[in-house]
Amino acid sequence: MTVFDMRLLAIDTALEACSAAVLDSELGGIVVREMLPMQRGHAEALMPLVARVMDRSGLDFAALDRIAVTTGPGSFTGLRVGVAAARGIALAAGKPAVGISTLSAFAAPFVTADDSAPVVAAIDARHDHVYLQVFGAGGRTLVTPRLASIVEALRIAASGAPRLVGNAAKILASAWPLDTPAPRAVEFRAAPDIDWVARLGALAADTTAPVKPLYLRAPDAQPQDASQLARR
């Protein structure tokens, strides 16, 4: 994975962390990073964190080439926080923003280390469901991002002794069918590595597509149907 002439701010608030990093290819890659583990409170933590990271990098926002942000799947609230921040910074700085799939960010270090073996990136979607994506040789997507029950996810993933990564990796491993080859690696990660969000953002080809959350399902909390409200 090689990046040329790129200065980039990366943001991740999709899951159980609030993270930011600055990549400067002229200085050899990631020059500063900060990650705060958290399940809630991303909205209050993110902008002060970004300010600290940018100050430590010695760069102004105007010196950046682009902003990268995880777009999901993940927490509905967290995704909105990160995407809104990335859009706002990009607009103020006059720079493009690019969206990076949370599942791709989970899988990237494993694909880079060995792109010959399949990787299953999985995120806990609760209620006995996961979000997952399956990557094959060369990092090619074999199964596109989707919401699946645990049973369906195992049917999709349980072949070729894949590597499992993500905050649902252990969930899948614990239910793995006994009559299929066991996963060759199982790595729980509460959130993707912000370094890889930055690297994928620097390599992203399309900086014109709108950055928007990848939800894959409707939120659990739905507004009440107005037709059911009592009228006065």
C-alpha positions in Angstrom: 0.0 0.0 0.0 1.7 3.2 -1.2 0.6 6.8 -0.9 2.2 9.7 -2.8 2.1 13.4 -1.9 -0.9 13.3 0.5 -1.8 15.2 3.6 -5.0 13.9 5.2 -7.0 14.1 8.3 -8.8 10.8 9.2 -11.8 10.6 11.6 -13.6 7.6 13.1 -16.6 7.7 15.5 -18.4 4.7 14.0 -18.1 2.3 17.0 -16.6 2.3 20.5 -13.9 4.9 19.9 -13.4 8.5 19.0 -10.2 8.7 16.9 -8.4 11.1 14.6 -5.0 10.9 12.8 -3.0 13.0 10.3 -1.2 11.4 7.5 1.6 13.2 5.7 3.2 11.1 3.0 6.2 13.5 2.8 7.0 12.7 6.4 6.6 9.0 6.0 2.9 8.4 6.8 1.0 8.8 10.0 2.5 11.7 11.9 0.0 12.0 14.8 -2.9 10.0 16.1 -5.2 9.9 19.1 -7.8 7.4 20.1 -10.3 7.6 23.0 -12.2 4.4 23.8 -15.9 5.3 24.4 -19.4 3.9 23.9 -21.1 7.4 23.9 -20.1 11.0 24.1 -18.5 11.2 20.6 -20.2 14.5 19.8 -18.6 16.2 22.8 -15.1 14.6 22.3 -14.5 14.8 18.6 -13.8 18.4 17.8 -11.4 18.9 20.8 -9.7 15.7 19.7 -9.4 16.9 16.1 -8.0 20.3 17.3 -5.3 18.5 19.4 -4.3 16.3 16.6 -4.1 19.1 14.1 -2.1 21.3 16.5 0.4 18.4 17.2 0.7 17.8 13.4 1.8 21.5 12.8 -0.6 21.7 9.8 -3.4 24.0 9.1 -6.7 22.6 7.8 -6.0 24.5 4.5 -2.8 22.4 4.1 -4.7 19.2 4.0 -5.5 17.5 0.7 -8.6 15.7 1.9 -10.6 14.5 5.0 -11.4 10.8 5.4 -14.2 9.5 7.7 -15.6 6.1 8.5 -19.2 5.9 7.2 -20.4 2.7 8.6 -21.9 0.4 9.3 -21.8 1.3 13.0 -23.6 3.3 15.7 -26.3 5.6 14.2 -25.3 8.4 16.5 -21.6 8.0 16.1 -21.8 7.9 12.3 -23.8 11.1 12.2 -21.2 12.8 14.4 -18.2 11.8 12.3 -19.8 12.4 8.9 -21.1 15.8 10.0 -17.7 16.8 11.3 -15.9 15.6 8.1 -18.3 17.5 5.9 -18.0 20.6 8.0 -14.2 20.6 8.0 -14.1 19.8 4.3 -16.4 22.7 3.5 -14.6 25.2 5.6 -11.2 24.2 4.3 -12.3 23.9 0.7 -11.1 20.3 0.5 -12.8 17.0 -0.6 -14.1 14.5 2.0 -14.0 10.7 1.3 -16.0 8.0 3.1 -14.4 4.7 4.2 -16.4 1.6 5.1 -15.8 0.5 8.7 -15.7 -3.1 7.5 -13.0 -2.2 5.0 -11.0 -0.5 7.7 -11.2 -3.6 9.9 -10.1 -5.9 7.1 -7.3 -3.7 5.6 -4.4 -4.7 7.8 -5.2 -8.4 7.3 -5.5 -8.1 3.6 -2.3 -6.2 3.4 -0.4 -8.8 5.5 -1.7 -11.7 3.4 -4.1 -11.2 0.5 -4.3 -14.9 -0.4 -6.6 -15.9 2.5 -10.1 -14.7 3.0 -11.0 -12.1 5.6 -14.4 -11.8 7.2 -15.0 -8.4 8.8 -17.9 -8.4 11.2 -19.6 -5.9 13.4 -22.2 -6.6 16.2 -25.6 -5.3 15.0 -27.2 -6.7 18.2 -30.4 -8.8 18.3 -28.4 -11.9 17.0 -27.4 -10.1 13.8 -24.1 -8.8 12.5 -22.9 -6.5 9.7 -20.4 -8.4 7.6 -18.3 -8.2 4.5 -16.1 -11.0 3.0 -12.8 -10.2 1.2 -11.0 -12.7 -1.0 -7.7 -12.9 -2.8 -6.2 -9.5 -3.5 -8.7 -7.9 -1.2 -11.5 -8.4 -3.7 -15.0 -8.2 -2.2 -16.7 -11.7 -2.3 -19.7 -10.7 -0.2 -20.8 -7.1 -0.1 -21.6 -5.3 3.1 -24.9 -6.6 4.6 -26.9 -7.2 7.7 -27.3 -10.9 8.5 -28.5 -13.1 11.2 -25.8 -15.1 13.0 -27.0 -18.3 11.2 -26.9 -16.6 7.8 -23.5 -15.0 8.6 -22.0 -18.4 9.4 -23.4 -19.9 6.2 -21.8 -17.1 4.3 -18.5 -17.0 6.1 -17.7 -20.6 7.2 -15.6 -21.7 4.2 -11.9 -21.6 3.5 -10.8 -21.1 7.1 -11.1 -17.3 7.0 -9.6 -14.8 9.4 -12.3 -13.1 11.5 -11.9 -9.5 12.6 -14.1 -6.9 14.2 -16.2 -6.5 17.3 -18.3 -9.5 16.3 -15.3 -11.8 15.5 -15.7 -13.7 18.7 -19.4 -13.9 18.3 -19.0 -15.8 15.0 -16.1 -17.9 16.3 -18.1 -19.1 19.3 -20.9 -20.3 17.0 -18.6 -21.7 14.3 -19.9 -25.0 12.8 -17.9 -28.0 14.0 -18.0 -29.7 10.6 -16.1 -26.9 8.9 -12.4 -25.8 9.1 -11.9 -23.4 12.1 -11.0 -19.8 11.4 -7.3 -19.4 11.1 -7.4 -16.2 13.2 -10.0 -14.5 15.4 -9.3 -10.9 16.4 -11.7 -8.8 18.4 -11.4 -5.1 17.8 -13.8 -2.6 19.3 -13.1 -0.1 16.6 -11.0 0.1 13.4 -7.4 1.3 13.6 -7.4 5.0 12.7 -4.1 4.5 10.8 -5.8 2.3 8.3 -8.7 4.7 7.9 -6.2 7.3 7.0 -4.3 5.0 4.5 -7.5 3.9 2.8 -8.7 7.5 2.6 -5.4 8.5 0.9 -5.9 5.7 -1.6 -9.5 6.4 -2.3 -10.0 7.2 -6.0 -13.4 9.0 -5.9 -13.3 12.3 -4.0 -16.5 13.5 -5.7 -19.1 11.1 -4.3 -21.1 12.5 -1.3 -20.0 11.3 2.1 -23.0 9.7 3.8 -23.6 7.1 6.5 -23.9 3.5 5.5 -26.6 2.3 7.8 -27.7 -1.0 6.2 -30.8 -1.0 8.4 -33.3 1.4 9.9 -32.7 2.7 13.4 -34.2 0.8 16.3 -35.9 4.0 17.6 -38.5 5.2 15.1 -40.6 8.4 15.3 -44.2 7.8 16.2 -46.6 7.7 13.2 -48.3 11.1 13.1 -51.5 9.4 12.1 -51.6 7.8 15.5 -51.3 11.0 17.4 -54.4 12.5 19.0 -55.5 15.6 17.3 -57.0 18.6 19.1 
